[in-house]
Amino acid sequence: MSTPEIPQKAPYPVDVESGKKYFWCACGKSGNQPFCDGSHQDTDFTPFAYEAEEDKTLYFCGCKHTDGVPLCDGSHAKL
């Protein structure tokens, strides 16, 4: 299994909109963190699709090691 790059060891706060889909970068290579920009081509990773259920601020994982994909679960504290 491949290991993702770690763009930052903190979550990305994002104001999401109800009904909108967000594609979380799983490889860590995107220049549009925390979201996919297609940089995963030639890797074992694919983006994770997340559809917001309500308007609110969510904290998307920045270290790419969360068990709660795509949201931060504090895994960055162990890296």
C-alpha positions as CSV (number, residue, x, y, z in Angstrom):
1,M,0.0,0.0,0.0
2,S,1.3,3.5,-0.9
3,T,1.8,6.2,1.7
4,P,0.3,9.6,1.0
5,E,2.3,12.8,1.2
6,I,1.5,15.0,4.2
7,P,0.7,18.6,3.0
8,Q,0.2,19.8,6.6
9,K,-0.2,18.4,10.1
10,A,-3.4,20.2,10.8
11,P,-6.9,20.1,9.5
12,Y,-8.3,22.5,6.8
13,P,-11.4,24.4,8.0
14,V,-13.9,24.5,5.1
15,D,-17.3,26.2,5.0
16,V,-19.3,23.6,3.1
17,E,-22.7,24.1,1.4
18,S,-25.6,21.8,1.7
19,G,-26.0,19.4,-1.3
20,K,-22.6,20.3,-2.7
21,K,-20.0,17.6,-3.5
22,Y,-16.4,18.0,-2.4
23,F,-13.6,15.7,-3.6
24,W,-11.0,15.3,-0.9
25,C,-7.4,14.7,-2.0
26,A,-6.2,11.4,-0.6
27,C,-2.7,11.4,-2.1
28,G,-1.5,14.7,-0.6
29,K,-0.1,16.0,-3.9
30,S,-2.9,18.4,-4.9
31,G,-2.0,22.1,-5.1
32,N,-5.6,22.8,-4.2
33,Q,-5.6,21.2,-0.7
34,P,-7.6,19.7,0.9
35,F,-9.3,19.0,-2.5
36,C,-8.3,17.0,-5.5
37,D,-6.7,18.7,-8.6
38,G,-6.0,15.5,-10.4
39,S,-2.4,15.1,-9.1
40,H,-3.1,11.5,-8.1
41,Q,-2.9,10.3,-11.7
42,D,0.0,7.7,-11.7
43,T,-0.6,6.9,-8.0
44,D,-2.6,4.2,-6.1
45,F,-4.9,6.9,-4.7
46,T,-8.3,8.2,-5.7
47,P,-10.2,11.2,-4.3
48,F,-13.0,10.7,-1.8
49,A,-16.3,12.2,-2.7
50,Y,-18.1,13.9,0.2
51,E,-21.6,15.5,-0.1
52,A,-22.4,18.1,2.6
53,E,-25.7,17.6,4.3
54,E,-25.9,21.1,5.7
55,D,-24.2,24.4,5.6
56,K,-21.5,24.4,8.3
57,T,-17.7,24.5,8.9
58,L,-16.0,21.1,8.6
59,Y,-12.4,20.2,9.3
60,F,-10.9,18.2,6.4
61,C,-7.9,16.1,7.1
62,G,-4.6,17.7,6.1
63,C,-2.2,14.9,7.0
64,K,-4.0,12.2,4.9
65,H,-3.8,9.6,7.7
66,T,-7.3,10.0,9.2
67,D,-9.4,7.0,9.9
68,G,-12.4,9.3,9.5
69,V,-12.0,10.0,5.8
70,P,-12.3,12.8,4.7
71,L,-12.5,14.6,8.1
72,C,-9.8,15.1,10.7
73,D,-9.8,12.6,13.6
74,G,-6.6,13.9,15.2
75,S,-4.3,11.4,13.6
76,H,-1.8,14.2,12.8
77,A,-0.9,14.4,16.5
78,K,0.7,10.9,16.1
79,L,2.9,11.7,13.1
